Structure formats: structure tokens, C-alpha cells
Amino acid sequence: MTEAREMLRVEKVSSGYGHVGVLEGVSIHVMHGEVVTLIGSNGAGKSTLLKTVAGVLSPTGGSVVFDGRDISGITPEKAVEAGLALVPEGRRLFGSMSVGENLELGAYARRRSRSFSSEFAEDLEIVHELFPVLGERVDQSAATLSGGEQQMLAIARALMSRPRLLLLDEPSLGLAPKVISEIFAILDRLRSRGVTILLVEQDASVALRHADRGYVLRTGRVELEGTASELLANDDVRMIYLGSWKKSVSGT
């Protein structure tokens, strides 16, 4: 059996916005092939942590190590080239551009590769297989897609960069339950293909049911960590973050 390797280590990282600190000495790790979720209330620092890993924010303390390389303070462009891809909250698509053009932009960092043309065609085929609706709407402007289709396009665009670590920020935000199920079914397929995922999700119960491990953040610090099953069974987590899920499964 191949021993699992560490892909990402965030060690005692502090980060924030200008003079406003959000994270205080946060440490997490992600192994190759894992799905790890960050849960916590609004303002806990979950999105800030993803942005710091992706180079959108620079840490004011600590280190971010990706595949054995210290990438603390890396630029977003270099982060993509290194193999990280962030799907931000709110999708951030280019609405006036077509589905196809958004996908092309996702592969922009790889355009100098000698084998880019063949790789691009391969990746496009994979994306269309994962998201058939995008193949049907390739010439349609992104702004005219439904919310669920826009989220699929945002994920697909990130996949076009061939990331080794996919960072997902609130993929279910504003979506209907049926669409959320479709999105997470696709994430399960990516997981089965060996894609490593660090996930921030507002619905903690859904996130933990699709993850290997999780971290609970509170006011910029890691309060709890464990396997998904351990966190699902934790009384404090169930009471604070999984209340509605607990009621639904108990029938009360």
C-alpha cells in the first residue's frame, strides 16, 4: 500500500485584511487525495484561510507549504501555476463572455506548454463529461446561466488549470437542494479520480458527509479537528452547526 503524502500544510498562519486580523495561528494539513472541509460560523475565518492558501492574501505570520515547497505570500498567478485553483464564493465568472471562453481562461496559465493544444482538448472533454450542460451551452454567455450552471462553470473553469489542489469556497451558496446534490455528486466523482479538495461549505452536515476530515474554525482559530465521522458524532458540533440536520434525521 502506498503511504499517503502530505500535500498542504498551513502552520501557525495569521492573516487578514489590512490592519484587521482574522486568522490567529491556524494550523491545518491536507493529504494527497483527501477531501478536507472547514466549517464554522460566518466570520470564523474560513474564506480568509482559502484566500491565504491561494495567494489572494499574504500571511502576516506562519507558513503555507504546498507539496514540500514554502509558498507563503505567493501571488495568485504563481499559485495557479504551482497547481492550486480557487473557486471563490460568488463564482466570479466573466458574465459577458461565453461558457467556452470562460473555460479557455481557466487554462490560461498552461498556454505556454508545448502539449497545450492536445491537453486542452483532453481537459475540455473531461469537463464536458462531468458537466454535460456546459457542452450544450458552450456559446451561451455565462451571465445567462442559472445559478447551478454558473457554479458548475466556476468549478469546471478551475479544473481547466489541471489543479493538484482544488479550493472550493461555499459551492452550495444560494442554490436549491436538488442542485446542491448534483454539485456534491460531481465533487464525489472528482474525489474518486484522486482530486484533492479543501472545501468551505455553509451546510456543515453536507460538507462532512462528503469529506474525509474536517476542521472547526471559531474566531480565527481551529477549535476542533477530526475525521468527518468524529465531527458528525461530536455533541458540540451537532448542537452548534448541525442542528437542522440532527432534527431532519431524527424526525423531530
VOBA-1610 file (N, C-alpha, C; in pm, whole numbers, padded with zeros to 5 digits, always signed):
BEGIN
Met+00084-00119+00000Met+00000+00000+00000Met+00088+00125+00000Thr+00055+00221-00088Thr+00131+00344-00097Thr+00098+00434+00021Glu+00201+00483+00087Glu+00180+00570+00201Glu+00131+00706+00154Ala+00027+00755+00222Ala-00029+00886+00186Ala+00075+00995+00209Arg+00078+01091+00118Arg+00172+01201+00129Arg+00098+01330+00161Glu+00164+01416+00232Glu+00105+01544+00266Glu+00113+01638+00146Met+00002+01699+00110Met+00001+01794+00000Met+00011+01938+00051Leu-00063+01969+00155Leu-00067+02106+00205Leu-00048+02107+00356Arg+00036+02199+00404Arg+00048+02222+00548Arg+00045+02372+00573Val-00053+02414+00648Val-00064+02552+00695Val-00021+02549+00840Glu+00086+02621+00870Glu+00147+02613+01003Glu+00144+02748+01073Lys+00060+02757+01178Lys+00052+02875+01264Lys+00036+03004+01183Val-00055+03000+01087Val-00075+03113+00997Val-00168+03218+01059Ser-00125+03343+01049Ser-00208+03457+01080Ser-00227+03537+00952Ser-00348+03590+00932Ser-00377+03660+00808Ser-00501+03746+00829Gly-00522+03839+00736Gly-00639+03924+00745Gly-00642+04025+00633Tyr-00712+04135+00658Tyr-00734+04237+00556Tyr-00681+04371+00608Gly-00568+04414+00552Gly-00508+04537+00600Gly-00466+04522+00745His-00517+04615+00829His-00483+04610+00971His-00580+04525+01051Val-00676+04465+00983Val-00777+04383+01051Val-00735+04236+01046Gly-00694+04181+01158Gly-00655+04041+01163Gly-00777+03950+01171Val-00771+03838+01103Val-00882+03741+01103Val-00834+03606+01155Leu-00726+03555+01098Leu-00671+03426+01142Leu-00561+03449+01245Glu-00558+03364+01347Glu-00457+03375+01452Glu-00394+03239+01479Gly-00280+03214+01416Gly-00206+03091+01442Gly-00277+02965+01400Val-00337+02966+01283Val-00413+02850+01234Val-00318+02746+01173Ser-00339+02620+01210Ser-00261+02509+01153Ser-00356+02401+01104Ile-00341+02362+00978Ile-00417+02251+00921Ile-00326+02176+00825His-00365+02056+00784His-00293+01986+00678His-00392+01908+00592Val-00352+01883+00468Val-00434+01808+00373Val-00344+01706+00306Met-00386+01580+00306Met-00309+01475+00241Met-00352+01459+00095His-00265+01403+00013His-00298+01377-00127His-00424+01292-00135Gly-00519+01334-00219Gly-00640+01257-00243Gly-00750+01278-00142Glu-00725+01361-00040Glu-00826+01384+00062Glu-00925+01493+00021Val-01044+01486+00084Val-01136+01598+00085Val-01143+01644+00231Val-01099+01766+00254Val-01098+01823+00389Val-01188+01945+00389Thr-01275+01955+00488Thr-01368+02067+00494Thr-01340+02156+00614Leu-01366+02285+00595Leu-01357+02384+00701Leu-01498+02428+00734Ile-01538+02413+00859Ile-01671+02457+00899Ile-01660+02557+01013Gly-01766+02634+01030Gly-01767+02737+01133Gly-01868+02842+01097Ser-01900+02928+01189Ser-01999+03032+01165Ser-01941+03141+01075Asn-02027+03230+01027Asn-01983+03343+00947Asn-01882+03427+01026Gly-01773+03465+00960Gly-01670+03544+01025Gly-01565+03464+01099Ala-01573+03331+01090Ala-01477+03247+01162Ala-01340+03247+01098Gly-01333+03284+00969Gly-01204+03289+00900Gly-01186+03184+00793Lys-01292+03113+00758Lys-01281+03002+00661Lys-01237+03052+00523Ser-01308+03151+00471Ser-01274+03205+00339Ser-01138+03273+00341Thr-01106+03338+00452Thr-00976+03403+00466Thr-00864+03301+00455Leu-00885+03183+00513Leu-00783+03078+00506Leu-00765+03031+00362Leu-00875+03009+00290Leu-00862+02967+00149Leu-00789+03073+00067Lys-00823+03198+00087Lys-00760+03306+00011Lys-00611+03316+00044Thr-00575+03287+00167Thr-00434+03292+00205Thr-00356+03178+00140Val-00416+03060+00135Val-00352+02947+00068Val-00336+02976-00081Ala-00438+03040-00141Ala-00439+03064-00286Ala-00358+03186-00327Gly-00303+03261-00231Gly-00221+03376-00264Gly-00298+03506-00282Val-00429+03502-00260Val-00507+03626-00269Val-00472+03717-00152Leu-00446+03658-00037Leu-00399+03730+00081Leu-00262+03676+00120Ser-00179+03762+00175Ser-00047+03720+00223Ser-00052+03699+00374Pro+00004+03590+00424Pro+00004+03569+00569Pro+00092+03671+00639Thr+00050+03712+00756Thr+00131+03803+00837Thr+00217+03727+00937Gly+00196+03595+00940Gly+00276+03510+01027Gly+00255+03365+00989Gly+00349+03280+01022Gly+00337+03138+00990Gly+00376+03107+00847Ser+00346+02986+00804Ser+00388+02943+00671Ser+00281+02857+00603Val+00283+02862+00469Val+00199+02776+00386Val+00291+02693+00299Val+00288+02562+00317Val+00376+02472+00243Val+00292+02382+00154Phe+00319+02385+00024Phe+00244+02307-00074Phe+00336+02210-00144Asp+00311+02080-00126Asp+00395+01976-00185Asp+00543+01996-00151Gly+00569+02030-00025Gly+00706+02045+00022Gly+00770+02179-00007Arg+00698+02269-00072Arg+00753+02399-00110Arg+00682+02508-00031Asp+00759+02598+00029Asp+00702+02710+00102Asp+00649+02812+00002Ile+00517+02831+00001Ile+00456+02925-00094Ile+00394+03044-00020Ser+00436+03067+00103Ser+00383+03179+00180Ser+00400+03310+00103Gly+00290+03383+00082Gly+00297+03510+00013Gly+00305+03500-00138Ile+00282+03382-00193Ile+00284+03363-00338Ile+00174+03447-00404Thr+00194+03489-00528Thr+00088+03562-00598Thr-00017+03463-00648Pro-00140+03509-00671Pro-00243+03418-00722Pro-00204+03352-00855Glu-00137+03427-00941Glu-00096+03371-01070Glu+00004+03258-01052Lys+00101+03279-00964Lys+00201+03175-00937Lys+00139+03056-00865Ala+00037+03082-00783Ala-00032+02974-00714Ala-00099+02881-00814Val-00162+02939-00916Val-00226+02857-01020Val-00121+02776-01094Glu-00009+02839-01127Glu+00099+02768-01195Glu+00155+02656-01109Ala+00152+02674-00977Ala+00204+02571-00886Ala+00109+02453-00871Gly-00019+02475-00908Gly-00114+02365-00901Gly-00230+02386-00806Leu-00255+02510-00766Leu-00370+02540-00682Leu-00475+02614-00765Ala-00601+02586-00740Ala-00709+02657-00809Ala-00819+02688-00709Leu-00855+02816-00702Leu-00959+02861-00609Leu-01088+02887-00685Val-01197+02825-00637Val-01331+02859-00685Val-01391+02950-00578Pro-01394+03080-00603Pro-01430+03174-00496Pro-01579+03175-00467Glu-01613+03223-00350Glu-01753+03245-00317Glu-01812+03344-00416Gly-01931+03314-00468Gly-01993+03402-00565Gly-01952+03375-00708Arg-01867+03274-00728Arg-01829+03221-00861Arg-01734+03310-00940Arg-01760+03442-00946Arg-01670+03537-01013Arg-01642+03499-01158Leu-01746+03468-01231Leu-01732+03439-01373Leu-01725+03569-01453Phe-01682+03558-01578Phe-01688+03671-01670Phe-01821+03661-01743Gly-01921+03733-01690Gly-02059+03716-01735Gly-02083+03746-01881Ser-02011+03843-01937Ser-02033+03881-02076Ser-01964+03786-02174Met-01879+03699-02121Met-01808+03604-02205Met-01884+03472-02209Ser-01860+03394-02310Ser-01931+03268-02327Ser-01878+03162-02231Val-01951+03053-02220Val-01908+02938-02141Val-01772+02891-02191Gly-01760+02877-02322Gly-01635+02830-02380Gly-01518+02922-02351Glu-01543+03053-02357Glu-01435+03149-02331Glu-01393+03146-02184Asn-01487+03128-02093Asn-01452+03115-01952Asn-01366+02992-01928Leu-01398+02882-01997Leu-01318+02761-01983Leu-01177+02781-02039Glu-01168+02852-02149Glu-01036+02881-02207Glu-00951+02962-02109Leu-01013+03058-02041Leu-00939+03138-01943Leu-00887+03053-01828Gly-00964+02947-01793Gly-00920+02859-01687Gly-00788+02791-01718Ala-00761+02770-01846Ala-00638+02703-01888Ala-00527+02801-01925Tyr-00548+02929-01901Tyr-00457+03034-01947Tyr-00314+03015-01898Ala-00298+02974-01773Ala-00164+02962-01714Ala-00082+02853-01781Arg-00148+02761-01852Arg-00077+02648-01914Arg-00051+02670-02063Arg-00084+02787-02113Arg-00084+02809-02258Arg+00055+02795-02321Arg+00161+02810-02241Arg+00297+02804-02297Arg+00349+02661-02309Ser+00275+02566-02256Ser+00318+02426-02265Ser+00317+02379-02411Arg+00419+02303-02449Arg+00428+02254-02587Arg+00311+02163-02623Ser+00259+02093-02523Ser+00149+01999-02548Ser+00014+02060-02513Phe+00009+02193-02505Phe-00112+02259-02458Phe-00235+02225-02542Ser-00222+02225-02674Ser-00339+02203-02760Ser-00404+02069-02734Ser-00323+01963-02727Ser-00378+01830-02704Ser-00432+01817-02563Glu-00361+01875-02465Glu-00406+01869-02326Glu-00536+01947-02308Phe-00547+02061-02374Phe-00668+02141-02363Phe-00788+02064-02414Ala-00771+01997-02527Ala-00880+01918-02584Ala-00919+01805-02489Glu-00820+01740-02428Glu-00848+01633-02332Glu-00925+01685-02211Asp-00879+01799-02159Asp-00942+01856-02040Asp-01084+01902-02070Leu-01104+01957-02189Leu-01237+02002-02229Leu-01332+01883-02237Glu-01282+01772-02287Glu-01364+01651-02296Glu-01403+01602-02157Ile-01308+01605-02063Ile-01337+01562-01926Ile-01441+01654-01861Val-01423+01785-01880Val-01515+01882-01821Val-01656+01865-01878His-01666+01841-02007His-01797+01822-02068His-01861+01690-02024Glu-01777+01593-01993Glu-01830+01466-01942Glu-01882+01483-01799Leu-01811+01563-01719Leu-01854+01589-01582Leu-01974+01683-01577Phe-01975+01780-01668Phe-02080+01882-01671Phe-02141+01888-01811Pro-02225+01793-01848Pro-02280+01790-01984Pro-02351+01919-02025Val-02414+01986-01930Val-02489+02108-01963Val-02396+02216-02017Leu-02270+02216-01975Leu-02177+02317-02025Leu-02144+02293-02172Gly-02138+02168-02211Gly-02117+02138-02352Gly-02232+02183-02439Glu-02352+02180-02381Glu-02472+02223-02454Glu-02481+02375-02462Arg-02411+02445-02373Arg-02422+02590-02366Arg-02289+02660-02394Val-02204+02596-02470Val-02067+02645-02489Val-02063+02787-02545Asp-02162+02825-02630Asp-02161+02959-02690Asp-02249+03058-02615Gln-02311+03014-02507Gln-02402+03099-02430Gln-02322+03182-02330Ser-02362+03307-02310Ser-02289+03392-02215Ser-02309+03340-02073Ala-02206+03350-01993Ala-02210+03296-01857Ala-02317+03362-01772Ala-02344+03491-01799Ala-02442+03564-01718Ala-02583+03511-01735Thr-02610+03441-01843Thr-02746+03392-01870Thr-02769+03251-01816Leu-02668+03191-01754Leu-02683+03058-01696Leu-02759+03067-01564Ser-02819+02956-01524Ser-02881+02950-01392Ser-02772+02950-01286Gly-02813+02970-01159Gly-02714+02971-01051Gly-02636+02842-01042Gly-02705+02729-01056Gly-02638+02600-01052Gly-02542+02581-01167Glu-02583+02624-01286Glu-02496+02612-01403Glu-02374+02701-01390Gln-02393+02819-01330Gln-02278+02908-01308Gln-02179+02846-01210Gln-02231+02778-01107Gln-02140+02712-01012Gln-02064+02599-01080Met-02134+02524-01165Met-02067+02418-01240Met-01958+02476-01329Leu-01986+02589-01394Leu-01887+02653-01480Leu-01767+02702-01399Ala-01793+02756-01280Ala-01683+02803-01196Ala-01590+02688-01157Ile-01649+02574-01124Ile-01568+02456-01089Ile-01494+02405-01212Ala-01566+02399-01324Ala-01505+02350-01448Ala-01390+02439-01492Arg-01409+02570-01480Arg-01302+02663-01517Arg-01177+02637-01433Ala-01195+02613-01303Ala-01081+02582-01216Ala-01014+02452-01258Leu-01093+02353-01296Leu-01037+02223-01336Leu-00955+02235-01464Met-00984+02333-01547Met-00909+02351-01672Met-00764+02391-01647Ser-00732+02431-01526Ser-00592+02463-01494Ser-00515+02340-01449Arg-00582+02224-01448Arg-00524+02098-01401Arg-00468+02112-01259Pro-00551+02153-01164Pro-00500+02174-01028Pro-00469+02043-00957Arg-00370+02050-00870Arg-00344+01938-00780Arg-00422+01955-00650Leu-00457+02079-00620Leu-00540+02108-00503Leu-00649+02205-00545Leu-00774+02162-00528Leu-00890+02245-00562Leu-00945+02306-00434Leu-00954+02438-00432Leu-01004+02512-00316Leu-01144+02562-00349Leu-01243+02517-00275Leu-01383+02550-00303Leu-01441+02631-00189Asp-01493+02750-00222Asp-01549+02838-00121Asp-01701+02848-00139Glu-01776+02785-00050Glu-01922+02790-00046Glu-01987+02751-00180Pro-01962+02629-00229Pro-02018+02590-00359Pro-02170+02578-00360Ser-02235+02565-00244Ser-02381+02549-00243Ser-02455+02679-00219Leu-02382+02789-00205Leu-02444+02916-00166Leu-02552+02960-00266Gly-02673+02978-00215Gly-02782+03028-00297Gly-02845+02929-00391Leu-02811+02801-00379Leu-02862+02700-00472Leu-02974+02617-00409Ala-03062+02565-00492Ala-03171+02479-00447Ala-03114+02344-00403Pro-03183+02275-00312Pro-03133+02145-00262Pro-03100+02044-00372Lys-03182+02037-00475Lys-03155+01941-00583Lys-03025+01974-00654Val-03001+02102-00677Val-02878+02144-00744Val-02757+02118-00655Ile-02773+02142-00525Ile-02664+02115-00430Ile-02625+01967-00436Ser-02724+01881-00442Ser-02697+01737-00452Ser-02619+01705-00578Glu-02653+01772-00689Glu-02582+01749-00815Glu-02437+01796-00805Ile-02417+01912-00742Ile-02281+01966-00727Ile-02195+01871-00644Phe-02250+01822-00533Phe-02170+01735-00446Phe-02152+01596-00507Ala-02243+01554-00590Ala-02223+01428-00663Ala-02103+01441-00757Ile-02088+01558-00817Ile-01973+01582-00905Ile-01845+01588-00823Leu-01851+01650-00705Leu-01732+01653-00618Leu-01691+01513-00576Asp-01790+01426-00554Asp-01759+01286-00521Asp-01687+01219-00637Arg-01728+01251-00758Arg-01663+01193-00876Arg-01519+01244-00888Leu-01500+01372-00860Leu-01364+01426-00863Leu-01277+01358-00758Arg-01336+01337-00641Arg-01264+01268-00533Arg-01223+01128-00577Ser-01312+01057-00646Ser-01281+00921-00691Ser-01171+00921-00797Arg-01153+01035-00864Arg-01047+01050-00963Arg-00915+01092-00899Gly-00916+01109-00766Gly-00793+01144-00696Gly-00768+01292-00681Val-00868+01376-00711Val-00852+01519-00695Val-00856+01553-00545Thr-00760+01630-00499Thr-00753+01673-00360Thr-00832+01802-00345Ile-00916+01809-00241Ile-01008+01922-00226Ile-01003+01976-00084Leu-00994+02109-00074Leu-01012+02179+00053Leu-01138+02263+00037Leu-01237+02235+00121Leu-01373+02283+00099Leu-01422+02369+00215Val-01475+02486+00183Val-01552+02567+00277Val-01698+02556+00236Glu-01783+02522+00331Glu-01923+02499+00296Glu-02013+02545+00410Gln-02117+02623+00374Gln-02210+02675+00475Gln-02293+02565+00540Asp-02323+02460+00465Asp-02402+02349+00519Asp-02305+02243+00573Ala-02280+02250+00703Ala-02179+02163+00763Ala-02213+02016+00750Ser-02341+01982+00759Ser-02380+01841+00751Ser-02350+01784+00613Val-02379+01861+00509Val-02348+01817+00372Val-02197+01804+00355Ala-02124+01904+00400Ala-01979+01902+00385Ala-01916+01780+00450Leu-01957+01751+00573Leu-01897+01639+00646Leu-01936+01505+00587Arg-02053+01497+00525Arg-02093+01370+00462Arg-02016+01343+00333His-01945+01443+00283His-01869+01425+00158His-01720+01444+00180Ala-01676+01452+00305Ala-01534+01478+00334Ala-01471+01362+00410Asp-01338+01361+00410Asp-01262+01265+00490Asp-01239+01319+00631Arg-01201+01445+00638Arg-01170+01507+00766Arg-01223+01650+00766Gly-01223+01711+00884Gly-01268+01848+00892Gly-01204+01925+01006Tyr-01210+02055+00994Tyr-01164+02147+01098Tyr-01277+02243+01130Val-01298+02270+01257Val-01396+02368+01301Val-01322+02495+01340Leu-01351+02605+01269Leu-01288+02733+01299Leu-01384+02820+01381Arg-01327+02891+01476Arg-01405+02985+01555Arg-01320+03106+01585Thr-01369+03222+01545Thr-01299+03350+01564Thr-01151+03340+01530Gly-01123+03286+01411Gly-00987+03286+01359Gly-00894+03180+01412Arg-00947+03084+01485Arg-00864+02976+01538Arg-00929+02840+01512Val-00847+02735+01507Val-00901+02599+01497Val-00946+02555+01635Glu-01074+02528+01646Glu-01130+02487+01775Glu-01136+02335+01788Leu-01168+02267+01678Leu-01177+02121+01676Leu-01125+02070+01544Glu-01080+01945+01544Glu-01045+01877+01420Glu-01068+01728+01438Gly-01088+01659+01328Gly-01109+01515+01336Gly-01159+01460+01205Thr-01182+01330+01202Thr-01242+01271+01083Thr-01384+01323+01069Ala-01440+01310+00950Ala-01577+01356+00929Ala-01674+01285+01021Ser-01655+01155+01039Ser-01745+01079+01126Ser-01731+01122+01272Glu-01609+01155+01315Glu-01589+01203+01451Glu-01660+01336+01475Leu-01650+01425+01378Leu-01715+01555+01393Leu-01866+01544+01385Leu-01915+01455+01300Leu-02060+01434+01292Leu-02116+01379+01423Ala-02034+01304+01496Ala-02079+01243+01621Ala-02051+01332+01742Asn-01977+01441+01722Asn-01941+01528+01833Asn-02064+01609+01878Asp-02098+01602+02007Asp-02219+01668+02057Asp-02215+01819+02037Asp-02100+01881+02059Asp-02090+02026+02042Asp-02110+02066+01896Val-02048+01991+01805Val-02063+02020+01662Val-02207+01999+01619Arg-02268+01892+01666Arg-02406+01863+01630Arg-02500+01974+01680Met-02477+02020+01800Met-02565+02120+01858Met-02549+02257+01791Ile-02423+02296+01765Ile-02398+02431+01715Ile-02411+02441+01564Tyr-02359+02340+01491Tyr-02352+02351+01346Tyr-02447+02259+01270Leu-02494+02153+01335Leu-02573+02053+01265Leu-02715+02041+01319Gly-02765+02145+01383Gly-02896+02137+01446Gly-03006+02096+01353Ser-03015+02160+01236Ser-03123+02128+01143Ser-03107+01987+01087Trp-02979+01945+01066Trp-02955+01809+01015Trp-02995+01707+01120Lys-02965+01734+01248Lys-02999+01641+01356Lys-03150+01623+01362Lys-03225+01733+01347Lys-03370+01723+01354Lys-03424+01643+01237Ser-03366+01666+01117Ser-03419+01601+00999Ser-03400+01450+01005Val-03287+01403+01062Val-03263+01260+01064Val-03336+01193+01180Ser-03372+01271+01284Ser-03440+01213+01397Ser-03590+01217+01383Gly-03636+01299+01284Gly-03778+01308+01259Gly-03850+01398+01355Thr-03777+01477+01435Thr-03841+01566+01532Thr-03858+01706+01473
//
